[in-house]
């Protein structure tokens, strides 16, 4: 059986550098498929869909809300030709009812151990409209490596620099943050993979730079420290979401190759200032993720927050506005209060205001978002800051003899440029 697995195109944030990472959801899904299913993968951000290529079925993997309308459009075209379409992925789960109108089947939940049933039903002409496994998480004991062989590797580079590869060491999250849907998607129980399995997968990836995409590594100290100890011999360089704020943990993370972290900066407290300092003391860079538009955010508070960011020596900052994605506490609150004024999912890009803020007009919050970007990068451009972060990983690699310069990277250095840190800004999950 031949399927076409499609990752629909989506717009980058207005201020983000235009590069794309190899997506994680499709390669994890492909690893769960039965052996008799062959896969032709198309990342529409980088490659065109050949709609005339004969296939037995189309699977559409959607991670972000801003992908859903394009995914539906693709599905409608294939279904009009009589090709069955199956949807899956994070955004499918967040928009399941609407997606069903464009699908022969919608898969909800984690794929491992379930695809034999789905594709057996497809082959037998008895495909169900919905396969709902939400809340029935599979054991991670036997989750194997993702199918990165389906990727067209040459597409995932930026100015000659290979993008980081994505890998996960756990699922679920015991936190339940206001704008986040992970509690709905993966449950509030932290579910680590066996450390040996995660490290084995990392070791087999032919890329020295990784993005560990777990929602947070700071959920189980003993597991986190064991993971970092076992990663040290790999000499990989990696970025991730928060690491536990403990000197022993941070020291092991640094030894294991921690390059930089995404760290939410939610206030101007001394705790945040010291948290950033401790990362830097261990040689770990920090990209601050800054969410504007919370109910406590007055115009003056937003301006104080941006001034604070300039004081604490962040390596990079990424500014977004609060976006009420379905199945989050933010969505429930703002919908109940009648404050959401747009349900056009193309506008749910995290850089467009789609609700009424408490202390200002939507247009003013939009202006402050642009002001925050401009102010933070007024002395050094985003490209320069990214280049400096990239230089840090190169120095780390040279120190342990793992640096492998690409031709274009070397050419940039020869002309006096510092190279690019395209690999230094992996996109967060929606």
Secondary structure as UniProt FT lines:
FT   STRAND          2..7
FT   TURN            14..15
FT   HELIX           25..31
FT   TURN            35..36
FT   STRAND          38..43
FT   TURN            44..46
FT   TURN            51..52
FT   STRAND          57..61
FT   HELIX           65..67
FT   HELIX           68..80
FT   TURN            81..82
FT   STRAND          84..88
FT   HELIX           90..94
FT   HELIX           96..100
FT   TURN            101..102
FT   STRAND          105..108
FT   TURN            112..114
FT   HELIX           115..123
FT   TURN            124..125
FT   STRAND          130..132
FT   TURN            134..135
FT   TURN            141..142
FT   HELIX           148..150
FT   HELIX           153..155
FT   STRAND          157..158
FT   TURN            159..160
FT   STRAND          161..162
FT   STRAND          165..167
FT   STRAND          170..171
FT   TURN            178..179
FT   HELIX           182..186
FT   STRAND          191..192
FT   HELIX           195..204
FT   STRAND          209..212
FT   TURN            218..219
FT   HELIX           221..231
FT   HELIX           232..234
FT   STRAND          237..240
FT   HELIX           247..255
FT   TURN            256..257
FT   STRAND          258..264
FT   HELIX           270..281
FT   TURN            282..283
FT   STRAND          285..292
FT   TURN            295..296
FT   HELIX           299..311
FT   TURN            312..313
FT   STRAND          316..321
FT   TURN            326..327
FT   HELIX           329..336
FT   TURN            337..338
FT   HELIX           345..347
FT   HELIX           362..376
FT   HELIX           382..399
FT   TURN            400..401
FT   HELIX           407..414
FT   TURN            415..416
FT   HELIX           422..424
//
